């Protein structure tokens, strides 16, 4: 999303974004409509019959003061936690994306449509015009009414990024409810801030990392240093590396996250605030965060180039990043060799006094 929006802002366009939250979307799926969508997609009849049999026997009851009510049939919703449920939900809402795309409204990059970005029940609409965004909202509202999907108006917001991000903008409506214009949105755990370009709020990531790190280290003071480091790697480092390869971060932001990782080593091994931990990371066989960022970025862009045409367009936008990484580390012969190449570069750069 960030790369797609910045593709427009770097060319002088303002992108208008709407983040829609479908309220309890998994619980509102109509079984009859779901099976009809499966039939229209030419799913095997035997599979549809099995699903019909399963969901026709779905029932529930209410517990109150350890007393169970009479069971009642459940005629909508997919089973929570079931491995099949996300796939069924994707099929159920896929025609929403197709419906919006068929209108031609929304953002395109290299002739590829990226106007609707959807993960589970979190939907992002991207348009280069206010009128286009309103038309997309109207389509989503109409689709929701016809398919038993209710959008949470209190959690659905609009945001803009680009040269005109701070100028007053017409009100957006989802049905008869007005949506609020905000300066930041949280999507899939990442906080995005509006401005001349879409930026990541790394302060939110740093706070989560320090809180998690302090919570773990405060309860294992007597443990061995490498045990504590292993715990931090398992439970805290993923907070810094979450979606790392897909994010555009400035050098200052990468350095700020690098300080978090270095502070962890200083606290575990008793180093002072401004002491270098580069050699310590070398002996612990751990990469500095700057190298981790390059590694995640390299792996992500290399991987998406062979997935789908829309991701190939994303790869082409970031081709200069791949060129820079190849220049800094040397070309990797395969996707699996990228980590080896980055690690070798770090180990060879460590200087001993």
C-alpha positions in Angstrom: 0.0 0.0 0.0 2.7 2.5 1.0 4.7 2.0 -2.2 1.6 2.4 -4.3 0.5 5.6 -2.6 4.0 7.1 -2.8 4.1 6.2 -6.5 1.4 8.8 -7.0 2.6 11.4 -4.4 6.1 11.4 -6.0 4.4 12.4 -9.3 2.5 15.3 -7.8 -0.9 13.6 -7.2 -2.8 13.4 -4.0 -4.2 10.0 -3.0 -7.5 9.8 -1.0 -7.8 6.7 1.2 -10.6 5.1 3.1 -10.1 2.4 5.6 -13.3 0.4 6.1 -13.9 -2.0 9.0 -16.5 -4.7 8.5 -18.2 -5.4 11.8 -18.1 -9.1 12.7 -17.8 -10.0 9.1 -17.1 -13.7 9.6 -20.2 -14.0 11.7 -22.5 -12.4 9.1 -21.8 -14.6 6.1 -25.1 -15.9 4.7 -24.8 -19.6 4.0 -27.1 -19.7 1.1 -25.3 -16.8 -0.7 -21.9 -18.5 0.1 -22.9 -21.8 -1.5 -24.3 -19.9 -4.5 -21.0 -18.1 -4.9 -19.2 -21.4 -4.7 -21.5 -22.9 -7.4 -21.0 -19.9 -9.7 -17.2 -20.4 -9.4 -17.6 -24.0 -10.6 -16.5 -25.6 -7.4 -17.0 -29.4 -7.4 -20.6 -30.3 -6.5 -19.4 -32.9 -4.0 -17.4 -30.3 -2.1 -20.4 -27.9 -2.0 -22.7 -30.7 -0.8 -20.2 -31.5 2.0 -20.1 -27.9 3.1 -23.9 -27.7 3.0 -24.2 -30.8 5.2 -21.7 -29.4 7.7 -23.3 -26.0 8.0 -26.8 -27.3 8.0 -26.0 -29.1 11.3 -24.4 -26.1 12.9 -26.1 -25.2 16.1 -25.3 -23.3 19.3 -26.7 -22.6 22.8 -26.3 -20.0 25.5 -24.7 -20.6 28.9 -26.0 -18.6 31.8 -25.0 -19.3 35.4 -23.8 -22.8 34.3 -27.2 -23.5 32.8 -27.4 -24.2 29.0 -30.3 -23.0 26.9 -32.0 -25.1 24.3 -29.9 -25.5 21.2 -30.8 -23.3 18.1 -29.7 -23.5 14.5 -27.1 -21.0 13.2 -27.9 -19.9 9.7 -25.1 -17.5 9.1 -21.4 -17.1 9.8 -18.4 -19.4 9.3 -16.7 -21.2 12.1 -14.1 -19.2 14.0 -10.7 -20.7 14.1 -11.4 -23.2 11.3 -8.7 -23.4 8.7 -11.3 -23.3 5.9 -13.1 -20.2 7.2 -10.6 -17.6 5.8 -10.8 -19.1 2.3 -14.6 -19.2 2.4 -14.7 -15.6 3.5 -12.3 -14.6 0.7 -14.6 -16.2 -1.8 -17.6 -14.5 -0.3 -16.2 -11.0 -0.6 -14.0 -11.4 -3.7 -16.8 -10.2 -6.0 -16.7 -6.9 -4.1 -13.1 -6.3 -5.4 -14.2 -7.4 -8.9 -17.2 -5.1 -8.8 -15.2 -2.0 -7.8 -12.4 -2.9 -10.3 -14.9 -3.3 -13.1 -15.9 0.4 -12.8 -12.3 1.5 -13.4 -12.5 3.8 -10.4 -9.4 3.8 -8.2 -5.7 3.9 -8.5 -3.7 2.0 -11.2 0.0 1.4 -11.3 1.5 0.3 -14.6 -2.0 -0.7 -15.8 -2.5 -2.9 -12.7 -5.4 -2.1 -10.5 -4.6 -1.4 -6.9 -7.7 0.6 -5.9 -8.9 -2.0 -3.4 -6.6 -3.6 -0.9 -8.2 -6.2 1.3 -7.0 -8.5 4.1 -9.8 -10.5 5.8 -12.3 -7.9 6.9 -10.0 -4.9 6.7 -10.6 -2.9 3.4 -8.6 0.0 2.0 -9.9 2.1 -0.9 -7.4 4.2 -2.9 -8.5 6.9 -5.3 -6.7 9.8 -7.0 -9.9 11.9 -6.7 -12.5 12.7 -4.1 -15.4 11.9 -6.4 -13.8 8.6 -7.2 -13.5 7.7 -3.5 -17.1 8.6 -2.9 -18.2 6.3 -5.8 -16.2 3.5 -4.3 -17.7 4.0 -0.9 -21.2 3.9 -2.5 -20.4 0.6 -4.2 -19.1 -0.9 -0.9 -22.2 0.3 1.0 -24.6 -1.2 -1.7 -22.6 -4.5 -1.7 -22.7 -4.7 2.1 -26.5 -4.2 2.1 -27.0 -7.0 -0.4 -24.6 -9.4 1.2 -25.3 -8.9 4.9 -22.0 -7.1 5.6 -22.2 -4.2 8.0 -19.5 -1.6 8.1 -18.5 -0.1 11.4 -18.9 3.7 10.9 -17.0 4.5 14.1 -13.9 2.6 12.9 -14.2 3.5 9.2 -12.2 6.6 8.4 -10.7 8.6 5.5 -7.2 9.9 5.0 -5.2 11.7 2.3 -1.5 11.8 1.3 0.2 14.1 -1.3 0.7 17.8 -2.0 -2.9 18.7 -1.0 -3.0 16.5 2.2 -3.6 19.5 4.5 -6.3 21.3 2.4 -10.0 21.0 3.3 -11.8 18.2 1.6 -15.4 17.4 1.0 -17.1 15.1 3.4 -17.2 11.4 2.6 -20.3 9.3 3.2 -20.8 5.5 3.7 -24.5 5.2 3.2 -26.0 8.1 5.2 -23.1 8.2 7.7 -20.3 10.7 7.4 -16.8 9.4 7.7 -14.1 11.3 9.6 -11.0 12.6 7.9 -7.9 11.6 10.0 -4.2 12.1 9.8 -3.2 8.5 10.7 -4.7 5.1 10.3 -3.7 1.7 11.7 -3.8 -1.1 9.2 -2.7 -4.7 10.0 -0.9 -3.5 13.1 1.1 -0.7 11.3 0.4 3.0 11.9 0.5 5.1 8.7 0.7 8.9 8.9 -0.5 11.3 6.2 1.7 14.0 4.7 3.3 14.8 1.4 4.0 11.1 1.3 2.7 8.1 3.3 5.0 7.5 6.2 5.3 4.8 8.9 5.0 5.8 12.6 8.0 4.0 13.9 7.6 5.5 17.4 4.6 3.1 17.8 6.9 0.2 16.9 9.6 1.3 19.3 7.2 1.7 22.2 5.9 -1.8 21.7 9.4 -3.2 21.5 10.7 -1.5 24.6 7.6 -2.5 26.6 7.9 -6.1 25.6 11.6 -6.2 26.2 11.4 -4.6 29.6 8.6 -7.0 30.6 10.7 -10.0 29.7 14.0 -8.9 31.1 12.4 -7.8 34.4 11.3 -11.3 35.1 14.5 -13.2 34.2 17.3 -11.2 35.8 19.0 -14.3 37.1 18.9 -16.1 33.8 22.0 -16.5 31.6 22.7 -13.7 29.1 22.2 -16.0 26.1 18.9 -17.3 27.6 17.6 -13.7 27.9 18.9 -12.9 24.4 17.0 -15.9 23.0 13.8 -14.8 24.8 14.1 -11.3 23.4 14.7 -12.7 19.9 11.6 -14.9 20.2 9.2 -12.4 21.7 10.5 -8.9 21.0 12.5 -8.9 17.8 9.4 -9.9 15.7 7.8 -6.6 16.8 10.7 -4.7 15.1 10.7 -6.9 12.0 7.0 -7.2 11.4 6.3 -6.4 7.7 9.8 -5.0 7.5 10.5 -5.9 3.9 7.3 -4.3 2.7 7.8 -0.9 4.4 9.5 2.2 3.1 11.6 3.6 5.9 13.9 6.6 5.9 17.5 6.2 7.1 16.6 8.0 10.3 13.8 5.6 11.0 16.0 2.6 10.3 18.6 4.1 12.7 15.9 4.6 15.3 14.9 1.0 15.2 18.5 0.0 15.2 19.0 1.8 18.5 16.2 -0.3 20.0 18.0 -3.6 19.0 21.3 -2.3 20.2 19.9 -1.1 23.5 18.7 -4.7 24.1 22.2 -6.0 23.8 23.5 -3.2 26.1 21.0 -4.1 28.8 21.5 -7.8 28.6 25.3 -7.7 28.6 25.8 -4.7 30.8 27.2 -2.2 28.3 27.0 1.5 28.8 24.5 3.7 26.8 26.7 4.8 24.0 29.1 1.8 23.7 29.2 0.0 20.4 27.8 -3.5 20.4 28.8 -4.4 16.8 31.5 -6.8 17.9 29.2 -8.3 20.5 26.6 -8.9 17.9 29.3 -10.6 15.8 30.2 -13.0 18.6 26.6 -13.7 19.3 26.1 -14.5 15.6 23.4 -11.8 15.3 23.0 -9.2 12.6 22.7 -5.5 13.3 19.3 -4.1 12.5 20.5 -2.2 9.5 21.6 -5.5 7.9 18.3 -7.1 8.9 16.4 -4.4 7.2 18.3 -4.8 4.0 17.9 -8.6 4.2 14.1 -8.4 4.7 13.7 -5.8 1.9 15.8 -7.9 -0.5 13.9 -11.1 0.2 10.5 -9.5 0.0 11.1 -7.7 -3.4 12.8 -10.8 -4.9 9.9 -13.0 -3.8 7.0 -10.8 -5.0 8.5 -10.5 -8.5 7.3 -14.0 -9.3 3.9 -14.0 -7.6 1.4 -11.9 -9.5 1.4 -9.2 -12.2 0.3 -6.6 -9.5 3.4 -7.5 -7.5 5.6 -7.4 -10.5 4.5 -3.8 -10.9 5.5 -3.2 -7.3 8.8 -4.8 -8.0 9.4 -2.6 -11.0 8.7 0.5 -8.8 11.4 -0.6 -6.4 13.9 -1.9 -9.0 16.4 0.8 -7.9 16.3 -0.8 -4.4 17.3 -4.2 -5.8 20.0 -2.6 -7.9 21.4 -0.8 -4.8 21.3 -4.0 -2.7 23.1 -5.9 -5.4 25.7 -3.2 -5.6 26.3 -3.2 -1.8 26.3 -6.9 -1.1 26.9 -8.6 -4.5 24.3 -10.5 -6.5 22.8 -13.5 -4.8 22.3 -16.5 -7.1 19.1 -17.6 -5.4 16.5 -16.4 -3.0 18.0 -18.6 -0.3 21.4 -17.2 -0.7 20.5 -13.6 0.2 20.9 -14.2 4.0 24.3 -15.8 3.4 25.4 -12.9 1.3 24.3 -10.3 3.9 25.8 -12.2 6.8 29.1 -12.6 5.0 29.2 -8.9 4.3 28.6 -8.0 8.0 31.1 -10.5 9.3 33.8 -9.2 6.9 33.1 -5.6 8.0 33.8 -6.2 11.7 37.0 -4.6 12.7 39.1 -5.7 15.7 41.2 -3.4 17.7 
